[in-house]
């Protein structure tokens, strides 16, 4: 589904920040139930299209058609998942299908339509359907279910009025929230903007975090060797303490009961 914006509106760019969550066991279990319900929505769409393919009918892949099927299913079909979160899954499926169709029409034979089931599917809520206040996030649930309150492990790096969507997902064994905001493009009065003839290149590295090359051969280098050296010394000290502790534990474990009580090792001189 195409996204349109008023051409007279101020220019903005979309930025997304991933924020961790601090949850109780009950909150974590409820979040995973929501993600599994989103996976059920995805699997249901695949099942419907499989039936239509067997009947030689056209696939149901448009966002509007999928939303009509969701509305016909009635509330509570997918547990605590509300209609806004379920529609975000339908939009994700529709976008993936049409993107694959566009690539195949362009001659890319490697493009594949979405046919694989997913256990956990990310859920997105849009502006006006969630509440964000500091490190507290409230996302809606199905009718008759209490809303889900989540605690972020850090402040969102964008003003609350610029946040346009939040996405709940599971990655690397953890639950995350991706916050997307509309950040206005910086505008300068006439004569006060940056000089376009003065351009600098920035290289983000591993050993050196930042390397900047400017005009006239000028440059700036932020060295990271001191940080790496401190980390290496800390790691070496940790390994040495572990070796000493393991040696002491192994020597004590090798003593027989009589010698252990006397604190002597067999064969050692008194």
C-alpha positions, 0 to 999 in steps of 0.5 A: 500500500503506497504511503503518501505525504503532503508535498507542502509539509516540512521535510522530514526523515524517519529514524528508528531506535531499538530500545530494550525492555525491563519486564516482569515474568508475567509481562514477558509471557504476555508479550510472547503471547502477543508475538505468537498470536501475530504468528497465527495471523501470518499462518492464517493468511498462508492457509487461506491462500493455500485453499484458494490456490487449490480451488484455482482462485486468485490469491488474497494478498491486497491489504484491503482484502486481508483487512476485510477477512480480519473484520469478518473473523470477529474480535478475539480470534487471535487472543489478546492481539488487537485489530491494529496489531493484526493489521500490521501483520497483514500489511507486512505480508502484503508488502512482502508479496508485492515486493516479490512480485515486482522483482519477478516481473523485473526478471529476478527468478530468485525472488520468492513469495512469502510461504514460510510460517513464523512462530513469532512475528513483529507487531507494530502500533501506529501513532494514536494507538499507543501511549509513551511517557518517559520510560513507560509504554502502553500498547493496546490489547483486544477488546475486553483485555487490559492494555499492556504496560512495558518499561523501557530500559532507557529513554527514547532518543526522540521527542514524544510528539515525533514518535510515529510507531512502535514495534514489538519484536523478539531478537537474540532471545530478548524482547525489544521495542523499535521506536520510529520517529519523524525527525525534521530536516535541519533548515538554516536561514539564508546565508547561515547554512553550511558551506557546500564547498567544504565537505568532510568524509567520516569513516566509522572504524573498529580500532579508531571509532571516527576518522574525518578527512576534510578539505586542504588535507586536514583530518581528525582521528579519534583513537580507540587504542586506549580503550582497547588496551584497557579492555585487554588488560582487564581481560588478561587480569580476569583470565589470570585470576581464573587460572589461580582459582582453578589451580587452588581448587584442583589442588584441594580436590586432589588431597586425601581426607587425612592429608586434607585435614592436615593441609599437606600434599602427599609426597611433599616435604614437611 
